[in-house]
């Protein structure tokens, strides 16, 4: 919105700086941080007054919950992140199909997560919305996002290209009806998969949002590179006109993430809940597709992938051993894997900091794929 002020540089020359994507990204990050700090205390107070607290009285936490009383800590903190990102993006990004699609996916998944959290904390429904209902809405959101991208002239040809890390040309083009079905299936698994992966990671104070910040930083750089014809040609990656504006979204996500981390750091004053985790995973997943780096997300989001795999391995191994021996055994002491290290005696803060370090290493490796082609 504010970028349009650059058209009035003839009235006041300094307004031309609003044309610079780097400046608008920095301003988006700063704006999101300020908005987060402003609404954070109010939101936490409001959630406490409404008694929207996370329920830890279940067998999934066991003795871990006794290390710090988190029972009355409010959830739905993802609202803070969403408001900060949405306000900042609307102020500093130039509207195009990439921005509209990202905000649609983020807003719609935030609404689903909010409904899920609301049923859990207000109505006492431990499972929240049914898995079928959640799957229906996630499928619908992915389908609408794909239609937006596939029918817009600015994005139609680019969204059909599948790029693989370390290769300088697209390896596959999603053409025809079959190609679009394959593209939908792949996008669906990315949006839903990373939504669930961040949801699983969100088990310790600051863990999920800290890793999300590093992923957002990397994809901000990738979006900038993809939207710049000179840099994209130099790095031998796909040039996606207009996708550079997603740098603003990623910058806003970094700023909002830092503000949320201020309140979510140990001991947490608020949790993001499904309101945050489901939406953040979907947003990152769809951005990865729009900047033609979906498979790179497996590297950059290595912590999220490891968390999800640990649950899959745990469940699969338990079922396998129960069939073979009649008694199910666990591969890890507890899953997701961050709880495994807690069971080994690591303090919560040590687990979080070490996972942040791993996340940063994964981010650097993901950036390395831009040059190694």
N, C-alpha and C positions, 0 to 999 in steps of 0.2 A: 504494500500500500504506500509506504513512505518513499519507495523507489520512484514513484511517479513525480515526486517533487523535483527530480533531476531535470524534468522537462521545462522547469522554470528557472534554469540556470541563467537565462538572459536577464532575469530580474535580480538575482543574487548569485554570483558566480560559484561560490563554494558548494551550492546544491549539486553540482556535477559529481561530487565524490560519491553520491548515492548510487551512481551507476556501477561502482566497483563492488564486485561480488565479495571480495575478501573483507571489505569494510562492513558490508551488510551482515556477513556471517558473524563477525566479531560483535557487532551491535545486537544481533539476534541472541548470541550466547549471553551477553551482558544483560539484555532485557529479560530473558528467561530466568536468569539467576535472581535478578531483583524481584520479579513477579513471584518467584518461588519463596523468597525470604519474606515477602510481604504477606502472602496468603497462608504461608505455613503455620505460624502460631494460631491464626484465627481458625484454620481448618482443623488443627489438632484439638483445640479447645471445643470446637463444635462437635467433632466426632466423639470426644469424651463425654460431652453433655448428653449426646444421643445414645451413649453406651454402645457405640459401634466397635466393640473390642474383639480382638482375635480370641477364639476359644482354643485353648491348648489342652483341654481335658480329653485327650484321646490317646490311643496306644501308639501313635506314630512318633511321638516325641519322647515318651518314657521319662527316664531320669534326666534327660537333657533340659527339660523345662525347669527343673529345680535349680539350675545354675543361675537363672535370673527369672524373676517373676514377670512373664510376658502376657499373662492371661488377660489383663485389662488394658494392654497397649492397643490403641485404636488401629484399625485397618482402613482400607479404601484410600490410602495415601496416594494411589495412582492418579487421583483427581488433581492433586497438586502438580504432578508432572504434566498431565494433559493440558491443563489451563495455561501453564507457563509456555509449553511448546506451541500450542495453538495461537495464543496471543502474539507471541514473538514472531512466529512464521507469518501470520497475517500482516504484521506491521512491516516486515523487512524483506519478504520474498516477492518476486515478480510472479503473479499467478500464471500458471500454465498447466498442462495436463499432468505433469509429474507432481506438481504441488497439490493439485486437487485430488489426485488418486491417493497420495500418501496421507493427506489429512482425512480423507474419507475412510480409509482402512483403519487409521489410528482412532478416529472418533467412534466408528461403529464397534470396533473391538473393545474400546473403553466402556461403551454402553453395556455390552454383553458381560464384561468383567464386573462392572458395577452391579448389575442385576444378580450375578452369581454371588458376590460378596453380601449383597443386601439380604438374599434369602438365607445365607448362612448365619449372619450376625443378628438379624432382626427376627426372622421367623424360626431360627434354631434348626434350619435344615442343613445338616452336616454336609450333604453332597452338593448343595446349591442347585443350579439348574441341571436338568438331566443331560446325560452325555449325548443323547439323540438331538435334543434341542440345541445344545452348544454346537454340535457338528453341522446341523442345518444352517445355523446363522453363519458359521465360519465358511461353509461352502458357498453360501449366497454372497457373502462379502467378497470372497475371492473371485467369484464369477463376475460380479459387477465391476470389480477393479480391472479384470482382464478385458471386459467389454469396453471400458473407458479407454484403455491403452490401445486395444486392437482396432478401434474405430476412429481414433484421432489421427489425422495426417502427420502430426508432429512425432507421434510415437509408434504408429502402426508397424513400420518396417523394422524398427530397432528392437521392439519387444519380442520379435520372432527369432532373433539371433541368439544362439546358445554359445557362450564363450567359456573356455576352460582355462584355468591357471596354467601359465608357462607356455601357452600357444598364442601365436600372433594373429590368428584368423579364427572366425567362428567355425565350430565343428559341426553345427547342425542348424538348419533353418526350419522353423515350425510353419509349414505351409499346408494349405488345404484344411479340410475338416478334421482329418486325423491328426495333423500337426497341432491344431488348436486344442484338441482334446488332450494331447500329450503335454502341451504347455500348461493347460489348466491343472492337470494332475500334478505336475512338478511344482507349479506355483502354490497349489493347495498344500502340498506336503511341506513346503518351506514356511508358509505363513502359519500353519497349524503346528508344525514340528517345532519351530523356534518359539512359538507362543508357549507350548508345553514345556520346552527346555528351560526357558527363563522362569516359568512357574515353579519348576523343580529346584532351580538354583536359589530361588527366593526362600531360603530356610534359615539363614543367619543374618544378623544385623549388618547391612551395608554390602553384602556379598553380590547380590544380583545387580544392584544399581551401579556398583563400582565397575563390574565387568561390562555392563551396558555402555558406560561412558567410553571405555577404550574402543569398543566396537563402533560406536558412533563417531569417534574421532577418525578412525580408519576410513569409514565409509564417507565421511565428509571430504576427505582427501581424494578418495576414488571418484566421488561425484564431481568434484572440481576438475579432476583430470579428464573425466569422460565428457564434460561439457566444454572443454577448451580444445579447439582444433589443433593448436600447435603442440600442446602437451600430449594429447592422445596420439598424434602421429609419431611423436618422439618415442613414446612408451609402447607403440604398436598395440594399442587397445582401441576398442570401438569408439568412434566419435558420436555422441548422442546430444544433438542440439537441444538446449534448454534444460538438460539434466543437471547442469551446474547449479541451478536454483535449489536442488536438494541439499547442497552444501549448507544452505541457510537452515533447513530443517534439522540437519545433523548438528549444526552449531547450537541451535535452540535446544536440542535434546541434551547436548553436553552441559549447557548452562542449567537447564531444569534438573538434570541428574545431580549436579553438584549441590544445588539448593536442597534437593530431596535428601541427599547423602548427609547433609548437615543435621537433619532431624532423624535420619535412619541409622546413623552411626551408633555403635554400641555405647551405652544401652539405648536401644531404639525408642524414640518417642512416638513413632508411627510406622506402620508397615504399608507397603504398596498394595498388597492383596492382589486378587485376580484383576482388579480394576487397572492395575499397572502392568503386571507381568504378561497377561494375555495380549494386551495392546502393544506393549513394547516389542514383543517377539514378532507380532504381525507386521509392525511398522518396519523393523529392521529387515525382515524377510522380503517385503515388497520393494524396499529401497534397493536391496541387493539385486533384484531382477531388473529394476529400472536403470541401474547404472551398468548392467551387463556383467555383474560379478556375483552370480548366485552361488556357484560352487566354492568361491573364495571364502564365503561366509562360514563354511565348515572349518576352515583354518583360523580365520579371525575370531570366530565364536567358539574356539576350541573348548573353553570351560563349559559352555552351555551344552555342547555335544557330549562331553565326557559325563556331565551330570545325567543327561538323558540315557546314555549308553549304560551307565552304572545301574540304573533302575531296570532297564531291559535285561541286562545280564543277571541281576539279582532274581528277578521274577522267573526268567527262563531257567536258570540253574536250580532254583527251588522246585519248579515243576518237574524238571528232568530227574533230579535225585529222588523226588517223591515217587515217580513212576518206577524207577529202578530199584529203590531200596524200601519203599513204603514210608520213608521219613524224609521230609524235605529239609535240605540244608541250604545255608546262605553262603554266597560267594564272598560278599562283603559283610562286615559286622553290622552295617546298617546302610541303607540307601535312601536318598541320593548320596553320592560319595563323600560330600563334605561332612555328613554325619559319621561316616566310617572313621574319619580322622579324629573326630571328637571322641568316638569310642576308644581310640588308641591313646587318649589322654591329652590331645592338643587343646589348648584353650581356644575359645571361639574367635577371639581377635587374631590369634596366630593363623588359624585356618583361613580367615578372610583375607588377611594380608598376603599370605602365600598364594592364594588363588588369584588375587589381584596381580601378583607378579607373573604368574603363569598366563593370565589374560593379556598382560602387556607383551609378553614374549610371543604369544599367538598373533597379536596385532602387528608386531614388527615382521613376523614371518609372512603374514598376509600382504603387507606392504611390499615385501621383497618380491612377491609374484608379479608386481607391475613391471619390474625391470628385467626379471629373468624370463625372457621369451625368445 
